[in-house]
Amino acid sequence: MNHSIKSADRATHLKIVAIALVLGAALAGFGTSVRPGTDAVQTVHVFKAGQPTMISSSGSSLVR
């Protein structure tokens, strides 16, 4: 048994990667199963631009 990841052989690295992938997939599956239901329809409110306005004076001074 190798106690250092630096001196580990190829099989040990493969086992570590496989375990990480399995645990990652399990965590993703658990996260999606715990999510609240998406049965409710979500509506998007669209804001349309109104008429253009013209500002003749803003009352503030312009410094250049």
C-alpha positions in Angstrom: 0.0 0.0 0.0 1.3 3.4 -0.9 0.8 6.2 1.6 1.8 8.9 -0.8 -0.1 10.0 -3.9 3.2 11.0 -5.4 4.6 7.4 -5.4 1.3 5.6 -6.2 1.1 3.4 -9.2 -1.3 3.7 -12.1 -4.0 1.4 -10.6 -4.1 3.5 -7.4 -4.7 6.7 -9.4 -7.4 4.9 -11.5 -9.2 3.8 -8.3 -9.1 7.4 -6.9 -10.5 8.8 -10.1 -13.2 6.1 -10.3 -14.3 6.8 -6.7 -14.3 10.5 -7.3 -16.5 10.1 -10.4 -19.0 7.8 -8.6 -19.2 10.1 -5.6 -19.6 13.1 -7.9 -22.5 11.4 -9.8 -24.1 10.4 -6.5 -23.9 14.0 -5.2 -25.4 15.4 -8.4 -28.2 12.8 -8.3 -28.9 13.6 -4.6 -28.9 17.3 -5.4 -31.4 17.0 -8.2 -33.7 14.7 -6.2 -33.8 17.1 -3.2 -34.7 20.1 -5.4 -38.2 21.4 -5.0 -40.7 20.3 -7.7 -40.8 22.3 -10.9 -44.5 21.6 -11.6 -45.4 25.3 -11.2 -45.2 27.3 -14.4 -42.9 30.3 -14.2 -43.9 33.3 -16.1 -41.5 35.9 -17.5 -42.6 39.5 -17.4 -41.4 41.4 -20.5 -41.0 45.1 -20.2 -41.3 47.1 -23.4 -39.8 50.5 -24.0 -42.2 53.4 -24.0 -42.0 56.6 -26.0 -38.6 58.2 -26.2 -38.2 61.4 -24.1 -36.1 64.4 -24.8 -34.3 66.1 -21.9 -33.5 69.7 -22.6 -31.8 70.6 -19.4 -30.9 68.3 -16.5 -30.0 71.0 -14.0 -26.6 69.6 -13.4 -23.3 71.2 -14.5 -21.1 69.5 -17.0 -17.4 69.5 -16.2 -14.9 68.7 -18.9 
